Amino acid sequence: MASAEQPLPYAPRTNSISAFVEAPPTDSHRRSPSTVPTSKFAADMSQPPPRPARSPLPHGFNPADMDHLSDPNVKDKIASTGTGPSSQHSSLSAPPPKVRYDPSLRRARKPRSQYPRSSTESHVEYILVASFDIDRGPIMEHQYPVAITGDEHMLAELMLPDQAHVRNQDWTVFFLHKDSSQEEDDAERQAKESRRARRRRRRDRAKGIIHESDDEEDGEEDLDDDDDWEDDLSSDDEPEGGEGPPLVYVLNLVNTKQDKTVKRGAVVKAMAICTRHPFLHIYKPLLLLALEEYFKSPVPETLSMLFNAVNEMDLSLMPKLSLLERHLLQASDNKDLFVEKFERMIQARISEETAEDIADQPFDASRSPPKRPGIFRSGTKSYIETHTGAYAVPRDTHEFESKVMYKGIPIPIKVPVAVMPETVGDFSLIKLIQNFSDSHAKSPQTFALHPHLTTNGPTTHPIIVLVNALLTQKRVIFLGHNMPSGEVAEAVLAACALVSGGLLRGFTRHAFPYTDLTKIDDLLNVPGFIAGVTNPTFEHHPEWWDLLCDIPSGKMKISSKIESAPITEGLVYFQQQNPAYANFISGASAGGSGGGSGGGAAGQQSSGDLTGDAAFMGDILRCIANRSGERVVRAKWREWVLKFTRIAAAFEETVFGASALYIGSDGDDATTNGGTGAGGGAVGMAARGHGYVWADEATKAKELAGNVTRIEGWRNTRSYYSFIQDVAQSYTVRPLKGLDLAHMHDRLRTQKLTPQQSKEIFEAFYNYVWSYDEICLLLSVAPESHAGLFYIALGLFHKDRDVRVKTAELLDRIAEHEAGQHWWRSLSRFEKLAYVRIKKEVEQEGRGGGREGGVVSPVEGKRVSSGRG
């Protein structure tokens, strides 16, 4: 057992909070983060003039074909890109797209790769092999390419979990906290500074400002063009965390071979891959083949062959998405979303290779130019019929398709394109939710009351209890007695992703997907850990944990030794400011019996569901029963976490007058804080404001009362302070800093507005949503799973003609957007007919010398017919 002086090599380390964030106070009821062990291994864009609008409707549009347009699955059967044969199933049916935006509005970005060919970073950093010796116990046999510094025996124990010999195969996952060297940190910092300096020089040259060093550095900039061609919205400036060096994720496979010639009658060996990529599950088929090969040939050359094969995997054609683009992709089921980025990556590669071929050949005027290879959709008939060297766009843009050549065998690999924080490996939220919901449905579980955990009283849904425990940084253990350790690890990883929602951080860095009894001393030194175990001894020690999740039985247990929640200032202030709702706070933690009927969505207040969690879990279970899929469930949980953070910000503003969870103004300076503001004019009062929107003040007070204990418990955790950091960093790259588009959209969706109020909101959308990133931001607050553009398109029916016309032009911009075109197709036929009618009216007025200042008619030569609906 490791002592306190020899800390666990994979134990999480505390992260240093930036200077602008005050460190969380250390209360007597919570362990100080200073007890966490550390070691070498511790597990303006100028305002553009109005421009001609382009209609998203094709030439010769007929409303009779509306159903065809509204179906996103229908593909146009036109020749595919390139010179190869076309496929009727390919979505790459249109010719190379025309310029979607005015060059004065936005310069087209050169496609960037997530993992460029010039990168020196390895996909896999280490390969480990351990075995069990009857006399010495777990031992480390090989480490390739070099030995990992740290406790080898501890690593070997992690690679050989309890009861591994009783199963033929088992998987485990654990994390290593490998500190980067000072030289690596300095090199990375200098590289970032150099990229920023080059971008500044480019902007200065565009303005006519010449630097003395420009001539001598032109060559260097050309070489690095692929890395920093973009503007300040590059991913270098996006939130990256700040919790320390990236984790090293370890995927481990254990195999047991029966052999009567050895003492125990079996040979147990484990092989592990160590990578900084959170999608470590892609290496499972390779580990299966490599470990089988190692049993036959237990030599370092076997590890070398695997190491070289995985690091030669080509991911250079996988495009790099911005933060907003990743959110859109993850929240959508559309398999064609951002397919244009994959096309441009391939077209750029083809151009590079063609230029290289021409440069290598002597000039011959009689020789015809080489034929450009075709681009096909993976899995289509045309792709299968062509030679295997043809470039292919993934059939589903959520995953990039590549392959690894291992021993001459091509192993297909699918890499997730959009990976959000706290998402590690391959897990299922549906499996986790069903495991504890089914048992609760058969025999409802009654919990001991705790203000932080039982926010809906003693019958709070177990999944809500789990999420509350993680949000308030309680010690959580998943127990899987007699279960494979891989299933226990999956539950831990799923729980981290569940509570994170891709927004909050600080969970996986303090997670132990698998651990055992020998490491309990080091485990207890970590505040708010999430651990997976298989030893039933943990159940009999409630002082070790705050919430125990028994996977086989589907039951959860709140520890009898859990520390009580303190009375906080925020709780006292809220009760003083809202004495009429003080009983709701006690009701939320003691059964919610105080819930009145004073309004609220779906009558949740009358049933005592102040937080809305019971209704939310009912919606989640209906989605699962309807087989909506894993992606839909994850999107709904992300929305739940986002709603919680917005309610927490509203609570802080209500109680303390301001919140660290929101940065920005209320629309007074939208034109100077990142908005292009093409329409000009001040933002109307209805478009000002920020934060979560309630139907009325009574509903707001009751929902805040139901969430106050959970919010107060969260406000003293590492995920809260990390989120403050992320909000501050996100603000620097946010397209619109002076407007809260989510607040405006929610007002359209939840409140009864006067025509003047709705006009101000629609006009704000029209005036300030122009650029690519601004449209991405608008789409992110109107996801397809929540009616998409429905509420924005209601402006087509506004009583004011100007609002109708401006809404139609806004939809024009959205329909020209790479992602927005899919939102446009999902609009109902009713709204599309209204759009056609308005565009026809504008066109007729334009031809007949209509009133001045109207929207310019669609692209010249294209007529929009209306017909009869």
Secondary structure, 3 states (H helix, E strand, C coil): CCCCCCCCCCCCCCCCCCCCCCCCCCCCCCCCHHHCCCCCECCCCCCCCCCCCCCCCCCCECHHHHHHHHCCCCCCCCCCCCCCCCCCCCCCCCCCCCCCCCCCCCCCCCCCECCCCCCCCCCCCEEEEEEEECCCEEEEEEEECCCCCCCHHHHHHHHCCCCHHHCCEEEEEEEECECCCHHHHHHHHHHHHHHHHHHHHHHHHHCCCCCCCHHHHHHHHHHCHHHHCCCCCCHHHCCCCCCCCCCEEEEEEEEEEECCCCCCCEEEEEEEEEECCCCHHHHHHHHHHHHHHHHHCCCHHHHHHHHHHHHCCCCCCCECCCHHHHHHHHHCCCCCCCHHHHHHHHHHHHHHHHHHHHHHCCCCCCCCCCCCCCEEECCCHHHHHCCCCCEEECCCCCEEEEEEEECCEEEEEEEECCCCCCCCCCCCHHHHHHHHHHHHHHCCCCCCCCCCCCCCCCCCCHHHHHHHHHHCCCCEEEECCCCCHHHHHHHHHHHHHHHHCCCCCCCHHHEECCCCHHHHHHHCCCCCCEEEECCHHHHHCHHHCCEEEECCCCEEEECCCCCCCCCCHHHHHHHHHCHHHHHHHHHHHCCCCCCCCCCCHHHCCCCCCCCCHHHHHHHHHHHHHCCCCHHHHHHHHHHHHHHHHHHHHHHHHHHHCCCCCCCCCCCCCCCCCCCCCCCCCCCCHHHCCCCCCCCCHHHHHHHHHHHHHHHHHHCCCHHHHHHHHHHHHHHHHCCCCCCCHHHHHHHHHHCCCCHHHHHHHHHHHHHHCCCHHHHHHHHHCCCHHHCCCHHHHHHHHCCCHHHHHHHHHHHHHHHHCCCHHHHHHCCCHHHHHHHHHHHHHHHHHHHCCCCCCCCCCCCCCCCECCCCC
